[in-house]
């Protein structure tokens, strides 16, 4: 299994992701977006960072890179695709998932550890957790507020496509536990196919014991 980590100008979590994959025993390769997907790609990670300096909107320019056509085709063929932070913004902008990530309610960049409640454990990205389990991951974003209209949000809920919600340490979903003002405390969703997902918190930064925990392993295991 070789996960392709797509590097755009401004990506800065690609090497973190590669280290995290090494930690859980998965092969990975960092690839410059202009070079396209390598043969043998069996998984795709869109990493965090500030692709193209977040000009226009976060993720908007990277979402128009030619490699995104390859990524959408791979996703339709069943290849696992995960977008994290800026990668989640790229995923939404590129049509992999609905909704958008916009400026935090605080209008500030926020870098902290947050709690997430697992909403659906029946997906590749959540299968190692129990429904209702609380995990802890870091966030680092200025445009992490998930927004979507009420009808589409209701559809996501009904279809079990909400994977994670911001919560407190006991699993209570409250306004106070929502770090950025995301609709319904949503922190991560999947696409129309279960092999595609995006989330704002960073599982690759919760993969090394010496850095404070390994709660992100289960999400990255979706590539296995």
N, C-alpha and C positions, 0 to 999 in steps of 0.2 A: 504494500500500500504506500503510494507516494502522494503526499498532499502538496499541492502547488500553492505557495504563499505569494500572492500577487503584489509586487511593489510598484507603487506610483510615486511620482515626484512629491515628496512631503510625507510619505509613509514613515512611521517611526516605531512601529510595534512588530515589524516583520521578524527581526532577530529574536525578540522576546518569544514570539510564537514558535519559532524554530527550536529554541531551547526547551519550551514547554512540550513540544512534540517529542523531542529526544527523551525527556523525562518519563513519558508514558510509553516509550518504545515504538513510536511511529516515525517512518521515514518522511522527510519533507524537503522541499527545495524552494528557495526564494527566486522568483522569476520577474524580470523587468517587464512591465505591461506591454511594451511595444514588441516584445519577442513572442507573444502569444503563448498559448498553453502547450507545454511539452507533451510529446507522445508518452503514454503511460500514466497520465494524470488520473488519479483515482479519487481525488478530493480537492477542494478549492477553498482557501481561506482568504477573505478580503480583510486585511489587518487595519488596526487603528493608526491614527496619525492626523495629518492635516493636508490631505492630497490637494495639490495645486493651491495651497494656502487658504483653502476654504473660500476662494473667490466665487462670486455669484451666490451660491449656497453651499453648505458643507456637503461634499460628495458629488455635487452637480457636474463638475467638469470630468472627474474620473469616470463617472457613469456613462460618459459619451466616448470613452476610449474604445477602439475597435475590439479589444479583448473581451469586452462585455458581451458582444454577440456570441463569442465562443462559450463564454460562461453560461449564458442563458441556454444555449443548445445543450451544453453538458448537463445542466440542471434538468432539462426536459428529458434527457436520457437516463436520469437517475443518479448522476454523480452528486455526492454530498457537497453542499456549498454553505459556508457559514460566513456572515459578515459581522465584525465586531467593532463597535464604536464608529470610527469613520467608515469602516467597512459596512456597518449597518446603514449609515447614511447613503453610501454608494449603492447598496442593495435596494433601498427604497427608491432612490432616484433612478436606478436602472431597471425598475419594474420587477425585481425578483420577489418583492413583498409589497403590500399596500401601505398607505400612510406616509408620514414624513417625520423627520426629526428636526426640531426648530430650537430657537434660542431658549435657554433655561428660564424658568419663571423668575429666578433671581437676577437674571441678566449678568451672571458672573460665571467664570470658569470654576467648576467644582471638582476637587480631587479628594476623595475620601473612600472609606470602605462602607458598603451598604449591605443590607440583608435583602434576600430575594426568596419568595415563596414559589415552589414548583407547582404550577397549575395543571399541567398535563404530563404525566410520566410515561405516556405511551407514544413516545417519539424517539428517534435515534439520539437526539440531543439531550434527552432527559431520562433515558431508560435506566440509568444506574441510580436514580433517585426514587424516592417515594413521593406520591402526590401529597402535597401539603408540607413537604420537607422544607426547612429553611437553610439556605446556604449563604455564605458571605463572600462577596467579590468586590474588587475596587472599581470605582468609576473615575474618569478623568475627561471631562467634556464641558464645552460651553454651549453646545447645541444638541442636547440630549433629550429634550422634551418630545415625547411621541405624541403626534397629533393625527387624528383621523375623524371622519364624520361619524355621527351616531349610528347611522344605518350600517356602515361597514364595520364599525366596532362591534355592533350586535351580531353581525355575521361571523366575525372572528371568534367571539365568545361561543356562539352556538356550534361552531365547527371545531372547537377545541384547539384553536390555533394560537391562543395566548399561552406562552410557555412559562413565563416568569412575571411576577409582579413585585414591586418594591413593597417591603413590609418592615415591621419592627422585629426585634430578636425573637419574639414569641410567635411570629407569623401573622400578626394582625395587620391588615392592610388599612393604613390610615393616611390622612393628608400629611401628617407630620413626618411619616416615613418615606414620603415621595420627594426625592432630592431635587427634581427638576420640573415638576408640574405635569408629568406625563398623564395623558388621558387614562383614567381607570387604573393608575399606578402601573401601567404596562411597561415592562423592561425588556421583553423579548417575545418575538412571534415567529411562527413558521410561515412559509409560503403556501401556495395551493398544494404543493407536494411536500411530504414530510421530510424529504431530503434537503430542503432549503430552509434556512433560518437566519434571523438577524437578532442581535441583542446589543444593548448599549454598554453594560458592564464588561469587564475584561477577564475572561476565564484564564487566559494565558498568563496573567499576572497573579493568579492564585493556583499555581502549578508546582511551585518549589517550596518544600517545607521550610527552608531557611528564610523565605520571604514572607512567612506568616500564615501559610495554610495551603491546602491542596483541593479546596472545594471546586475549583475549575476543571479538575480532571474529568469529571463525568460528562461535561459538555464537549470537551475535546475528544472524548471517546466515541462521539458520534461519527467520527471518521474511520473508526476501526472496523 
